[in-house]
Amino acid sequence: MRVVLAEDLHLLREGLVHLLRAHGLDVVAAVESGPELLEALVTERPDIAVVDVRLPPTFTDEGLQASLTARKRVPGLPVLVLSQHVEQLYARELLADGSGGIGYLLKDRVFNGEQFIDAVRRVAAGGTAMDPEVIAKLLASNARNEPVGRLTPREREVLELMAEGRSNAAIGQRLYLSESAVGKHTANIFAKLGLVPSDDDNRRVLAVLAFLNEK
Amino acid sequence: MTIRALVRGAALFCVALLGQMVAFVALIGVLASAVLGMVFLFPPVVRLLRRTTRLSRRLSHAWSGVEIDEPYLPEPGPPVPLSDGWYRDGRSLYRTPRIPAFNRRMNWLLKDSATWRDFGFLWADMWAGGLLAGAPAILVALGVFQLAGGNPIGLLWPVLALGAARWYAPWAVHAHGVIARVMLGSTEKARLAQQVSRLARARTDVVDSQAAELRRIERDLHDGAQARLVAVGMTIGAAEELMESDPVAAKALLAKARDASSTALRELRQLVRGIHPPVLAERGLADAIRALALDTPLRTRVTVELPGRLDAPLESAAYFAVSELLTNAVRHSGATEAWIDISSQGTKLRITVTDDGHGGADASHGTGLAGIERRLGAFDGVLALNSPMGGPTTAVIELPRALQTVRGRPPVTWRTVTMGICWSLCWIPIFPQGFVAMILKLVGIEEKSWFLALHLPEPFQWPTIIGMILLGAGMLATAATLSAQQRKDKDLACA
């Protein structure tokens, strides 16, 4: 799998390159600024881009902007955005085109190499990987929302993991449930939220995120 | 309308007459205190002056619609005794506070330029504004006087006065107010002094709250992230020692170290959010407020109309103010919806935060709102809270000079020229052609010199003299009005 990496801190960049290579991923470009990133994304057409939000030269949201521009030119280009902080606003912008292949994680998540690589692979396959903190914020701002309030605590847990972008199998593993039990919970959630159920994991996640983003 | 203006004009003239008398009394008082050393006369004289001018200020507010604020310096406080109970005043020590208090008062009254401007106003009022406002009444009186003396031309003046009163009288009353403002209002110096004291207060507030903020950050770092990093280092050290002998335990310790570093990061993130939110740094006020709106459980609608980005400190103050208002709405108001509107008016930034809660919020309770006001105060910003019982609550934040684009009106040339002519030439009709000619005529001196009125046939002499004085007063009023307008424009351009 071919990866383009954008991170301006030298130490972190080297660490990430090392981590990705150790898991058999091919880092084709490791850049450190917004314009370089856009150039690399458009010419290399990688299977996934791992991008830091804040990059030179402006040190604002250069990485995010470059990713969004690249996705306009190369529709569906999978992008995993890393940041020191997560914002619903940015998550919304990333998900706005509704085509999946989006990841948005805190930088701390790279501490757990296994889970991080899992997220990278999921996004590269067209899925989503949302940071638990984004989902927590989304649910908190939906706290007074009528249908969300009707979910049982267990269903909420399943909803959280589902919104993070995990498959039924992964959710079952996390919550020590059988896959069919998770399937029942998801069916209930979709019924309560008034969404049309779908067998496709990715489409299901996007539907849930779109619902939560409506507020 | 016209009748009312006529009566008011006559009344203003009477007040000016009264002021003239007060001015005479004051002159005697001032001379007595300065030449004969009867200094105890000075404070009551000034009190008399101030009472009389206060009447003029009130009348010009009520009748001319011209508001004049009192320009006096703040009264000095009572003298404070030294530790041994004596009172010090300059190089002298006093046993009782009586003399130092008197000296302070004396100094305060003497050195305030407003005292002398009041004095000057009472001398000038009758000849400038008073005469202008009272002119119709004077003309009528003159006509009656001449008619009584058997002179038929006397009929002309009342007819002229009453005929022109329709447009003249209201204008003259207003002009009187404008002249009074020029002479009785705050001087630039007094306004600056007031502004300096306000700024000094704001600066103290800012310095205090900044110091408190730094202390809080230091404490948070010290007790939080710093302590956790020490723990991480120690745990890694312990794992290093155990690596050979007990790899399983070492692995567990490393996992613990990783968790501790995650916690440290989370705490740092929160701290950073409190200092300067990352979205604000990355996107500016509009998106930061939108991000804030997304994070609250209220259904929030945000409308933004801003031409560009603001200065970072202003953005930050505005952001935290809105954040605090939203937090209050969530916690105390029971609201379900909120509306945030950000817009600019010229260089002014205005933010309105409205919620549909049950209202009853009070700015004097709670430290949150006071904190907002302090923070905004550093930028001359204000917070206006309207929260009736039963709601809704509306908070309006205004920050003047928040936007850089100054859209001041360009200076108008004709105005400057007219103002210059009026200011520099108004004395000619008032004094030589007006009053001096009048005195010469009254005294009966034959010398005609260059006094226009005295060269004319007898029946036209008095009207010409009065007309000259009115012309001069009119020029003075025009100049004063134009200067006031120019100052207002300048203030607008700066604001």
Interface residues (C-beta under 8 A of the other chain):
Chain A: V53 R54 T60 D61 Q84 H85 E87 Q88 L89 R92 L106 K107 D108 F111 N112 K137 A140 S141 N142 A143 R144 K215
Chain B: R258 S261 S262 L265 R266 R269 V272 R273 P278 V279 A281 E282 R283 D287 R290 A291 L294 D295 T296 P297 L298 R299 T336
